[in-house]
Amino acid sequence: MDNEDILKKAQQEKNDEREEHIKVKAFHIGWVSVSVVMLFLIIFRIIFNEPTSDIIMILAAQSAAVSFYQYFNMRDKKGYLITGILSIVAVLLSAAALLSQNGVY
């Protein structure tokens, strides 16, 4: 294959590396932004003596999903597995606290 054939074949593929990179970066920026807002809300609620278990549960669920996805794609990194398990524990504890606060449990 010469260079023109390789270029034509690459252009026919629908996978654009630049677009994928931008998507990944956008999701990363979005995740960091949401995390900062959630941390602000947690601090704000603590100052005014309001429960924070619902926000912590959302943050922990997101962290668990990210950690397990990274672990399943990079099995040699056991830290992701540990983080995912700890995040699931945080979700369960937050759910129990939320149910307790609302008189269900």
C-alpha positions in Angstrom: 0.0 0.0 0.0 1.2 3.4 -0.8 0.6 6.5 1.3 -2.5 7.6 -0.6 -4.2 4.3 -0.1 -3.5 4.4 3.6 -4.9 8.0 3.8 -8.1 7.0 1.9 -8.6 4.0 4.2 -8.1 6.1 7.3 -10.5 8.7 6.0 -13.2 6.1 5.3 -13.1 4.9 8.9 -15.6 6.7 11.1 -13.2 6.6 14.1 -11.7 10.1 14.6 -9.0 10.1 17.2 -9.3 13.9 17.8 -13.0 13.6 18.4 -12.5 10.8 20.8 -9.8 12.7 22.7 -12.1 15.8 22.9 -15.0 13.6 24.3 -12.7 12.0 26.9 -11.4 15.4 28.0 -14.9 16.9 28.1 -16.2 14.0 30.3 -13.2 14.5 32.5 -13.8 18.3 32.9 -17.5 17.6 33.5 -16.7 15.0 36.2 -14.3 17.4 37.9 -16.8 20.3 37.7 -19.7 18.2 39.2 -17.4 16.9 41.9 -16.4 20.5 42.9 -20.1 21.6 43.0 -21.0 18.5 45.1 -18.2 19.2 47.5 -19.4 22.8 47.8 -22.9 21.6 48.5 -21.6 19.1 51.2 -19.7 21.8 52.9 -22.7 24.2 52.7 -25.0 21.6 54.2 -22.6 20.8 57.0 -22.4 24.5 57.9 -26.2 24.7 58.2 -26.6 21.3 59.9 -28.4 19.6 57.0 -27.9 15.9 56.0 -25.4 15.2 53.3 -25.9 11.5 52.8 -27.7 11.9 49.5 -24.9 13.9 47.9 -22.3 11.6 49.2 -24.2 8.6 47.8 -24.2 10.2 44.3 -20.5 11.1 44.5 -19.6 7.6 45.7 -21.7 5.9 43.0 -19.9 7.9 40.3 -16.5 7.1 41.9 -17.4 3.4 42.0 -18.5 3.3 38.4 -15.3 5.0 37.2 -13.0 2.8 39.4 -14.6 -0.4 38.3 -14.5 0.6 34.6 -10.8 1.4 34.9 -10.1 -1.8 36.8 -11.9 -4.0 34.2 -9.8 -2.3 31.4 -6.5 -2.4 33.4 -6.6 -5.5 35.5 -3.0 -5.0 36.8 -4.0 -1.9 38.7 -5.5 -3.3 41.9 -5.9 0.2 43.4 -8.9 0.8 41.1 -10.6 -2.4 42.5 -10.0 -1.3 46.1 -11.3 2.2 45.3 -14.4 0.7 43.7 -15.1 -1.6 46.6 -14.7 1.3 49.1 -17.0 3.4 47.0 -19.7 0.7 47.0 -19.4 0.5 50.8 -19.8 4.3 50.9 -22.9 4.1 48.7 -24.5 1.4 51.0 -23.6 3.4 54.2 -25.0 6.6 52.7 -28.2 4.8 51.6 -28.6 3.4 55.1 -28.1 6.9 56.6 -30.6 8.4 54.1 -33.2 5.8 55.0 -32.6 6.3 58.7 -33.0 10.1 58.4 -36.3 9.6 56.7 -37.6 7.1 59.3 -37.7 4.2 56.9 -35.0 2.2 58.6 
